[in-house]
């Protein structure tokens, strides 16, 4: 096996391993959301909070800009109550 083939095999092995771990983590997240739901929490709202916690500052800035523009449009259409 050439050095290049060895490196490729190493990358493939690591990707396989990481994808297996990813599937295990996805299962754990699913179980946790189910548990939270059974205890009266809304998993969708929790996921939104997690996204906001993990979002970069740039992503948050873009999200705020979109919300501000949506408010401007809503106000122009006399629909500002959609944001109450």
N, C-alpha and C positions, 0 to 999 in steps of 0.2 A: 504494500500500500504506500502510495506517495505521501509526502508531507501534506500536500493539498487535500488529498482524500482523507487523511487522518483528521485534519482540521474540520473538513466538512462533516465527517461522521460525528465529531465532537459537538458541533453546532446542532446537528439533527438530534442527537441523544439529549442534549440540554433542552431543546424545544419540546421534545416528547415529554420529558420529565416536568417541565414547567406547565405544559398543557394539562397533564394529569393533576398537578397541584391546583391549577386554575379550576378544574372541574370539581375538585374536592372543596375548594373555597366557595364556589358557587352553591354547592349543596349545603354547606354550613350557613351561608347567607340566607338561603331559602328556608332552612329550618328556623333560624333566628327570627325571620320576618313572621313565620307562622306562629311561633311562640308569642311574639309581641302582639300579633292580632288576637290570639286567644286570651291575652291579658287586657284587651280593650284598646290597644293602640292601633293607629292607622299606618300600615307599612308604607303606603304611597307617600304620605306626609313625612314619614321618617326618612325615606329615600331622598326626598327633595331637600331636606335639611342636610343630609350627608353630602349631597352634591354641592350644596352651597358652602359647606365647611371645606370640602376638598377643592373647590374651584379656585383657579388662580385669580389674582386681583384683576388681570386684564379681562378674563371671562366675566367677572362680576361687573366690571365697568360696562362691557358691551350689553349685558343683560339689563342694567339700569338704563342705558341709553334707549334700548328697545322699549322698555316699559314707559319711559318718559314720552317717547314718540307716540306710543299707543294711547297714552293719556291725552296728548294734544289732539290726536284724531278723534278720540271719544268726545272730547270737549267740543270740537268743531261740529260734531253730529248730535250734540246735546245728549250724549250718552255717558257723561262723566260719572254717573251713579254706578257704572260697572266697576269702578275702582274703589268703592266704599267698603 
